[in-house]
Amino acid sequence: MDSVLEDSDREDYIHFVRLAYEKSNKEFYKKLGFIFIEIPKFTKRESELKSGIDKWLFLLKNLSQIQKIPAILNTRIFSKLFQIAAVSNLKKEEFMKYEKDLMASWDEYAIKKTIEYDRKAAREKGREEGREEGREEWRESVRSEVVKNMVSSAKFTIAEIANFANVSESFVRKIKKELK
């Protein structure tokens, strides 16, 4: 409140109020209450601020006069509040430029993250393709060895070897020619 309650104590500036039935004066509902803060009664100076509530009340009372963040309020939450206050006081043209710059910053961040993601995905795809090529090369070398062993044994025809090793007959002929 930016005013003082008529019947409140001179020293108390924070009041916790509960609803009660008028006839019985019994509490209406324990989970419902009000907190009234009489800002004009808060008279602490910057050097006297100890608790978080003191700092907030000091800020609420003096925000219109504060030009820069006092040392005692130089924390992340209060810095954010001063930044919001500064933005809300911008003229229309300045605000539009601020929003444009902010949007550009967000776009740049999104592009950077997308590029990082794409690079990571491309690396993973390349690794998988490399693994597949390696597996295929391994399969090919196993087939070659099987064909070499079968050709060397001279017990099978080219067609039988090709069928057994799951390769073409021309592949068997090629291996046979290399063995000579």
C-alpha positions as CSV (number, residue, x, y, z in Angstrom):
1,M,0.0,0.0,0.0
2,D,1.2,3.5,-0.7
3,S,-0.8,4.7,2.3
4,V,-1.1,4.1,6.0
5,L,-3.9,2.3,7.8
6,E,-5.7,4.5,10.2
7,D,-5.8,2.2,13.2
8,S,-2.5,0.4,12.8
9,D,0.5,0.6,15.2
10,R,3.0,3.3,14.3
11,E,5.9,0.8,14.2
12,D,4.4,-2.1,12.3
13,Y,4.4,-1.8,8.6
14,I,3.6,-5.5,7.7
15,H,0.2,-6.8,8.7
16,F,-1.0,-10.4,8.4
17,V,-4.8,-10.5,8.2
18,R,-7.2,-13.4,8.3
19,L,-10.9,-13.5,7.6
20,A,-13.2,-14.3,10.5
21,Y,-16.9,-14.8,11.0
22,E,-18.4,-11.6,12.3
23,K,-20.7,-13.2,15.0
24,S,-18.3,-15.8,16.4
25,N,-15.0,-14.2,15.5
26,K,-13.9,-17.7,14.5
27,E,-11.4,-17.9,11.6
28,F,-13.2,-18.4,8.3
29,Y,-10.5,-20.4,6.4
30,K,-6.9,-21.0,7.6
31,K,-5.5,-21.1,4.1
32,L,-6.8,-17.7,3.1
33,G,-5.2,-14.5,4.4
34,F,-3.9,-11.2,3.3
35,I,-0.7,-9.4,3.8
36,F,-0.8,-5.6,3.9
37,I,2.5,-3.6,3.7
38,E,2.4,0.1,4.5
39,I,5.2,1.3,2.3
40,P,5.3,4.9,3.8
41,K,6.1,3.4,7.3
42,F,9.2,1.6,5.9
43,T,12.0,4.0,6.9
44,K,15.1,2.0,6.8
45,R,18.1,3.4,4.9
46,E,20.3,1.5,2.5
47,S,22.9,0.8,5.2
48,E,20.2,-0.7,7.5
49,L,18.9,-3.3,5.0
50,K,19.5,-6.9,6.3
51,S,16.8,-9.3,5.1
52,G,15.4,-9.9,1.7
53,I,12.1,-8.3,2.6
54,D,14.0,-5.2,3.7
55,K,15.7,-5.0,0.3
56,W,12.4,-5.5,-1.6
57,L,10.6,-2.9,0.5
58,F,13.5,-0.4,0.1
59,L,13.4,-1.0,-3.7
60,L,9.6,-0.6,-3.9
61,K,9.7,2.6,-1.9
62,N,12.6,4.2,-3.7
63,L,12.5,2.8,-7.2
64,S,11.4,6.1,-8.8
65,Q,14.4,7.9,-7.3
66,I,17.1,5.3,-7.9
67,Q,19.4,6.1,-10.8
68,K,21.7,3.1,-10.5
69,I,21.6,-0.2,-8.7
70,P,22.8,0.3,-5.1
71,A,25.6,-2.1,-4.0
72,I,23.4,-3.9,-1.5
73,L,20.9,-4.7,-4.3
74,N,23.5,-5.8,-6.9
75,T,22.3,-9.4,-7.1
76,R,21.0,-11.3,-10.1
77,I,17.3,-10.9,-9.2
78,F,17.5,-7.1,-8.6
79,S,19.7,-6.6,-11.7
80,K,16.9,-8.4,-13.7
81,L,14.3,-6.1,-12.2
82,F,16.3,-3.0,-13.0
83,Q,16.8,-4.3,-16.6
84,I,13.0,-4.7,-16.9
85,A,12.4,-1.3,-15.5
86,A,14.9,0.2,-18.0
87,V,13.2,-1.5,-20.9
88,S,9.8,-0.4,-19.8
89,N,11.0,3.2,-19.8
90,L,12.2,3.2,-23.4
91,K,10.6,5.4,-26.0
92,K,8.7,3.6,-28.7
93,E,11.5,3.8,-31.3
94,E,14.1,2.7,-28.7
95,F,11.8,-0.2,-27.6
96,M,11.4,-1.3,-31.2
97,K,15.1,-1.3,-31.8
98,Y,15.6,-3.2,-28.5
99,E,13.1,-5.8,-29.6
100,K,14.7,-6.1,-33.0
101,D,18.2,-6.6,-31.5
102,L,16.8,-9.1,-29.0
103,M,15.1,-11.0,-31.8
104,A,18.4,-11.0,-33.8
105,S,20.2,-12.3,-30.8
106,W,17.7,-15.1,-30.4
107,D,17.9,-15.9,-34.1
108,E,21.7,-16.1,-33.9
109,Y,21.5,-18.4,-30.9
110,A,19.0,-20.7,-32.6
111,I,21.1,-20.8,-35.8
112,K,24.2,-21.7,-33.7
113,K,22.3,-24.5,-31.9
114,T,20.9,-25.8,-35.1
115,I,24.3,-25.9,-36.7
116,E,25.7,-27.7,-33.7
117,Y,22.9,-30.2,-33.8
118,D,23.3,-30.7,-37.6
119,R,27.1,-31.2,-37.2
120,K,26.5,-33.8,-34.4
121,A,23.9,-35.6,-36.5
122,A,26.2,-35.6,-39.5
123,R,29.1,-37.0,-37.5
124,E,27.0,-39.7,-36.1
125,K,25.7,-40.5,-39.6
126,G,29.2,-40.6,-40.9
127,R,30.3,-42.9,-38.1
128,E,27.4,-45.3,-38.8
129,E,28.2,-45.3,-42.5
130,G,31.8,-46.0,-41.7
131,R,30.7,-48.9,-39.4
132,E,28.5,-50.2,-42.2
133,E,31.4,-50.0,-44.7
134,G,33.6,-51.8,-42.3
135,R,31.1,-54.5,-41.8
136,E,30.7,-54.9,-45.5
137,E,34.4,-55.0,-46.1
138,W,34.7,-57.7,-43.4
139,R,31.9,-59.7,-45.0
140,E,33.6,-59.4,-48.3
141,S,36.9,-60.6,-46.9
142,V,35.2,-63.5,-45.2
143,R,33.5,-64.4,-48.5
144,S,36.8,-64.2,-50.3
145,E,38.5,-66.5,-47.8
146,V,35.6,-69.0,-48.1
147,V,35.8,-68.9,-51.8
148,K,39.7,-69.3,-51.8
149,N,39.4,-72.3,-49.5
150,M,36.7,-74.0,-51.6
151,V,38.6,-73.3,-54.8
152,S,41.8,-74.6,-53.3
153,S,40.1,-77.8,-52.2
154,A,39.1,-78.5,-55.9
155,K,36.1,-80.5,-54.7
156,F,33.4,-78.0,-55.8
157,T,32.3,-76.5,-59.1
158,I,32.2,-72.7,-59.6
159,A,28.4,-72.7,-59.4
160,E,28.4,-74.6,-56.1
161,I,31.0,-72.3,-54.6
162,A,29.1,-69.2,-55.8
163,N,25.9,-70.6,-54.3
164,F,27.4,-71.6,-51.0
165,A,29.3,-68.3,-50.5
166,N,26.4,-66.2,-51.8
167,V,28.6,-64.5,-54.4
168,S,28.5,-64.4,-58.2
169,E,30.2,-66.9,-60.4
170,S,32.3,-64.1,-61.9
171,F,33.6,-63.4,-58.4
172,V,34.6,-67.1,-57.9
173,R,36.4,-67.0,-61.3
174,K,38.2,-63.9,-60.3
175,I,39.4,-65.4,-57.0
176,K,40.4,-68.6,-58.9
177,K,42.4,-66.6,-61.4
178,E,44.2,-64.7,-58.5
179,L,45.2,-68.0,-56.9
180,K,47.0,-69.3,-60.0
